[in-house]
């Protein structure tokens, strides 16, 4: 899903996973999120995540917003 620029802007459902957070992206891929703040009020809701791709399945998120 990375586009080569490093910038991530992905929509999906925010889920808890093994003490962390995962975005179940609209394309069916699960993406691990590295978060500086814990968005517990958004768990199991549709969100838009922005940040930087660390690898193909990990985003260092700088923003998580409801959609």
HELIX and SHEET records of a PDB file:
HELIX    1   1 UNK A   40  UNK A   42  5                                   3    
SHEET    1   A 6 UNK A   7  UNK A  17  0                                        
SHEET    2   A 6 UNK A  20  UNK A  25 -1                                        
SHEET    3   A 6 UNK A  30  UNK A  34 -1                                        
SHEET    4   A 6 UNK A  58  UNK A  66  1                                        
SHEET    5   A 6 UNK A  46  UNK A  55 -1                                        
SHEET    6   A 6 UNK A   7  UNK A  17 -1                                        
END                                                                             
